Amino acid sequence: MRKLALALLFAAFSLAQGQTAKTTTPAPTPTPQLQDLYGAGAAFSPGSNQLYAATAFEAHHLTGDTYTFTDFVLVPTKVTTGTTTSTVFSKDIGVGAAVKLFDAGKYGFYTTGTGGPSWTGSDTTWQFNYGGTVPIRFRQTSFYIMPIVTGVSSGNGTSLMYEICIAWGK
């Protein structure tokens, strides 16, 4: 009887050791690498003459954490000619780069920098944008919600622009 009790105790101890040896903590899942991303949305710029704008962008993965980045902004602008006031669109196109700065949990934080022409009618100037964004994946789809904060610098000084875009890609 004593041998049976020792055998059962030894078997229970062996099973318990086997269970604890097999229990491991899974490694954290890294943020998936974005490849190509396209987005469109609306912008609000409280410090500029025109409060609202339409915005769009595209980003293509180059290597590592670096992307080409192109942004497009359409700003409704009132133009007065003599006694007639009409609304035209100021168009900004910027080409540059986006770089992933770091991951915080499942979110990647990116910085962007672009430059390019800005024109309203026959008036053409240069504009430069710099900012940051965090792509927030919508469930397990290929859609993202992207809050973007951008500093826009043109011939009229620098102003902040707050954007919210819906993006899609892989």
C-alpha distance (Angstrom), angle and dihedral (degrees) to the residues before:
residue distance angle dihedral
M1 . . .
R2 3.77 . .
K3 3.82 91.1 .
L4 3.82 90.2 51.4
A5 3.82 91.7 51.1
L6 3.83 91.2 49.5
A7 3.81 90.9 47.5
L8 3.83 91.3 50.8
L9 3.81 91.2 46.5
F10 3.82 90.7 49.0
A11 3.83 91.0 47.9
A12 3.81 92.2 48.9
F13 3.82 90.8 47.9
S14 3.83 91.0 48.7
L15 3.80 92.2 49.6
A16 3.80 91.8 48.3
Q17 3.81 91.1 50.1
G18 3.79 90.7 48.6
Q19 3.80 91.5 52.2
T20 3.79 95.0 49.9
A21 3.78 92.2 45.7
K22 3.80 90.9 55.5
T23 3.82 94.7 48.8
T24 3.81 110.9 96.4
T25 3.77 134.9 164.0
P26 3.83 111.3 -114.5
A27 3.80 116.8 -119.7
P28 3.82 114.6 -106.7
T29 3.79 113.7 -94.0
P30 3.82 110.7 -114.6
T31 3.80 120.3 -129.1
P32 3.83 107.0 -91.3
Q33 3.80 115.0 -109.0
L34 3.81 111.4 -108.7
Q35 3.81 113.7 -136.4
D36 3.80 111.1 -178.0
L37 3.78 124.8 0.4
Y38 3.82 131.3 -177.1
G39 3.78 125.3 -175.1
A40 3.78 146.6 169.9
G41 3.75 133.9 -171.2
A42 3.76 149.4 122.4
A43 3.78 132.0 -65.8
F44 3.79 134.4 -153.8
S45 3.80 120.2 -158.4
P46 3.82 111.0 -177.4
G47 3.82 94.8 -179.3
S48 3.79 98.5 53.9
N49 3.80 134.1 77.2
Q50 3.81 91.2 -109.7
L51 3.80 112.9 52.3
Y52 3.81 100.1 -165.4
A53 3.78 136.4 45.5
A54 3.78 141.7 166.4
T55 3.78 115.1 -119.6
A56 3.79 138.8 -171.0
F57 3.79 135.5 174.3
E58 3.78 144.7 179.7
A59 3.79 129.7 -155.0
H60 3.81 127.8 -169.7
H61 3.79 124.4 -168.4
L62 3.81 113.6 -117.6
T63 3.79 107.3 170.8
G64 3.78 137.8 -37.2
D65 3.80 107.5 -19.5
T66 3.84 96.5 -22.0
Y67 3.80 126.3 107.3
T68 3.78 136.8 177.4
F69 3.79 107.3 -118.4
T70 3.80 129.4 -162.8
D71 3.79 123.4 -178.5
F72 3.79 131.3 -168.8
V73 3.80 124.5 -164.3
L74 3.82 127.6 -175.3
V75 3.80 114.2 -165.5
P76 3.82 121.1 -173.9
T77 3.80 106.8 -129.9
K78 3.81 129.2 -174.3
V79 3.79 113.6 -132.3
T80 3.82 121.8 -169.3
T81 3.80 118.9 -154.8
G82 3.79 110.4 -179.2
T83 3.81 103.7 -50.6
T84 3.82 96.2 -20.5
T85 3.80 121.2 94.6
S86 3.78 117.9 -167.0
T87 3.77 135.7 169.9
V88 3.79 118.6 -118.0
F89 3.77 129.7 170.0
S90 3.75 123.1 -108.3
K91 3.79 106.5 -145.7
D92 3.81 124.0 -152.5
I93 3.79 123.8 -174.2
G94 3.78 118.8 -177.4
V95 3.80 128.8 -176.2
G96 3.78 122.4 -167.6
A97 3.78 144.2 100.8
A98 3.78 141.3 -60.2
V99 3.80 121.4 -153.7
K100 3.79 128.8 -167.6
L101 3.81 107.2 -125.1
F102 3.81 101.6 -174.6
D103 3.80 146.5 -36.3
A104 3.79 123.3 -111.0
G105 3.77 107.6 -169.9
K106 3.78 107.8 -51.8
Y107 3.83 94.5 -18.6
G108 3.79 126.8 91.2
F109 3.82 119.6 -149.9
Y110 3.81 116.2 -145.5
T111 3.79 135.3 -172.8
T112 3.81 123.1 -152.1
G113 3.78 135.5 -161.3
T114 3.81 126.3 -177.7
G115 3.78 140.1 161.8
G116 3.77 135.6 -172.5
P117 3.78 148.3 116.9
S118 3.79 126.4 -38.6
W119 3.76 120.3 -167.3
T120 3.78 140.2 176.8
G121 3.78 113.1 -173.0
S122 3.81 105.4 -47.7
D123 3.84 94.5 -19.8
T124 3.82 111.0 101.4
T125 3.81 127.2 -176.9
W126 3.80 137.7 155.4
Q127 3.79 125.5 -100.3
F128 3.79 131.8 -167.6
N129 3.81 125.7 -160.8
Y130 3.78 130.5 -167.2
G131 3.77 127.2 172.9
G132 3.75 151.1 117.5
T133 3.78 140.4 -100.5
V134 3.80 143.5 -178.3
P135 3.83 117.1 -149.9
I136 3.82 107.2 -141.7
R137 3.80 110.5 -162.6
F138 3.80 115.0 -134.8
R139 3.79 105.0 -130.2
Q140 3.81 111.2 -61.6
T141 3.81 95.3 -36.5
S142 3.79 130.7 107.9
F143 3.84 90.2 -108.1
Y144 3.79 125.0 103.5
I145 3.79 135.4 -169.7
M146 3.79 108.3 -140.2
P147 3.79 123.6 -166.8
I148 3.80 107.5 -164.9
V149 3.80 129.5 -171.2
T150 3.80 113.6 -163.6
G151 3.78 134.9 -179.7
V152 3.81 108.9 -145.4
S153 3.78 118.1 -158.4
S154 3.79 121.5 -172.2
G155 3.78 137.7 138.8
N156 3.83 89.1 -62.9
G157 3.82 97.6 58.8
T158 3.78 130.5 -98.8
S159 3.79 126.7 -50.3
L160 3.79 135.1 173.0
M161 3.78 120.5 -114.2
Y162 3.81 122.9 -163.7
E163 3.79 113.9 -155.5
I164 3.77 134.9 -175.4
C165 3.78 114.8 -164.3
I166 3.77 136.8 180.0
A167 3.79 107.9 -140.8
W168 3.77 134.6 -173.9
G169 3.75 132.0 -167.6
K170 3.75 143.5 95.1
